[in-house]
Amino acid sequence: MKVIRFLLRFVKNKYVITLTALAVWLLFFDKNDLFTQIDLTRQVNKMQEDTLYYSKEIKRNREDLKNLESNPEYVEKFVRENYLMKRDSEDIYIFVEKQNP
């Protein structure tokens, strides 16, 4: 009985009610609620991963550009691999590997 009375007095306290209502409001109904913050954190992490990926791609493309400007053998290799160009006396065979689902 004493525990029930204590809990009842505790729940009827206006400060406890106010703090509980404030916590519920901030966690679920506010513009910057908990779920929004979690979603924004995920977006930031994805953007950081994208930034790393694109910086690596930029570096690789700059190296390709440098090689294309200076090395004619690299130009031939690049054109053959990426644009499937060939010499007049050659035939091109493309092998496509099947991907298992």
C-alpha positions, -999 to 999 in steps of 0.1 A, spaced: 0 0 0 28 24 9 44 19 -25 11 26 -43 6 57 -23 41 69 -30 37 62 -67 4 80 -68 18 110 -50 48 110 -74 25 108 -105 3 136 -92 32 159 -88 29 188 -112 67 189 -119 68 152 -128 38 157 -151 54 187 -167 88 170 -172 71 139 -186 50 159 -210 81 179 -221 101 147 -227 73 132 -247 70 163 -268 107 166 -275 111 129 -283 81 125 -306 63 157 -317 90 184 -320 104 195 -353 138 180 -343 125 149 -327 145 117 -321 135 100 -354 144 131 -375 178 132 -358 185 96 -365 175 101 -402 197 131 -405 227 113 -389 222 85 -415 221 110 -443 253 127 -431 271 93 -429 260 85 -465 272 119 -477 306 113 -461 309 80 -478 299 95 -511 325 123 -506 352 97 -502 340 77 -532 339 108 -555 373 121 -543 388 87 -552 371 88 -586 384 123 -592 419 112 -584 416 82 -607 402 104 -635 430 129 -631 455 101 -635 438 88 -666 437 123 -681 474 128 -673 482 94 -690 459 102 -720 477 135 -726 512 121 -724 512 84 -734 499 73 -769 500 36 -759 477 44 -730 454 62 -753 451 31 -775 445 9 -746 419 32 -731 400 36 -764 400 -2 -770 387 -10 -735 362 17 -730 349 25 -765 354 -10 -781 373 5 -810 395 -17 -832 419 -17 -860 406 -26 -895 422 -60 -895 408 -70 -861 377 -86 -848 363 -79 -813 348 -106 -791 330 -95 -759 327 -121 -732 299 -114 -706 300 -133 -674 266 -144 -660 259 -133 -625 242 -157 -602 212 -142 -583 
